[in-house]
């Protein structure tokens, strides 16, 4: 079993903490993607660690980043459109930061805010909420409690400006993964980082947004991965190491490797630490 390496390009880094983020796995993923990519697609963008690493090394001409989580996509849209406005708002949050400010901000209705305000709100909640979680209730309302950090980094202006520069020629969309990758063609590449298959029957899918991502969606994703392979499009996917994932992505069909990854973000402390995950790619299939 390979151990995921934490090093890699550092000029550009994620601007959000994200459960399941790929900062510790990015080197392994980059090794399975083409050296030169026309259009890079990431339909579950999350914290965007793979995108930022690819951007730092200039490996794609253009990119399409998408997610069904509209709040998340709005962070990137806001930073792209006016990063200085987002920075100013975050500096104000930094000066006022306390539990009262946190809960008042959490209670704001994003739809009533300007784009840059929506972006700054979620970044602030992400940096100061309990354990860096993103969690919503059935109504789609963010419900993570206040995190008792001594000195959280609420505004990292250099990192935000670098992200804004990387996002200049990126298309940002709220859409389903199958629709997002439908336009990919030979010469392009797709990286899938879906909400993971639960490790046990009693575990539940993480509420990244108000819609669940269950067994039906995972079967659809496997079909999309096979479709990309048939269309000669390079694809890489990460998921939990379970019987179901191994069934969906057979070693007879794809290159499947187990990797150990440290997972510091989880609502339960017992679930943090090194866990076994799967990296699936079609590199060998396309090369053959």
ABEGO torsion letter per residue (X at the ends): XBBBBABEBAABBBABBBBGBAAAAAAAAAAABBABBABBBBABAEAGAAAAAAAAAGABABBBBBBABAAAAAAAAAAAABAAAAAAAAAAAAAABBAAAAAAAAABBAAABBAAAAAAAAAAAAAABBGGBBBBBAAGBBABBBBBBABBBABBAAAAAAAAAAAAABBBBBBBAAAAAAABBBGBBBBBBBBBBBABAABBBBBABABBBBAAAAAAAAAAAAAAAAAGBBBBBBBBBBAAAAAABBAAABBBBBBBBBBABBABAAABEBBBBBBBBAAAAAAX
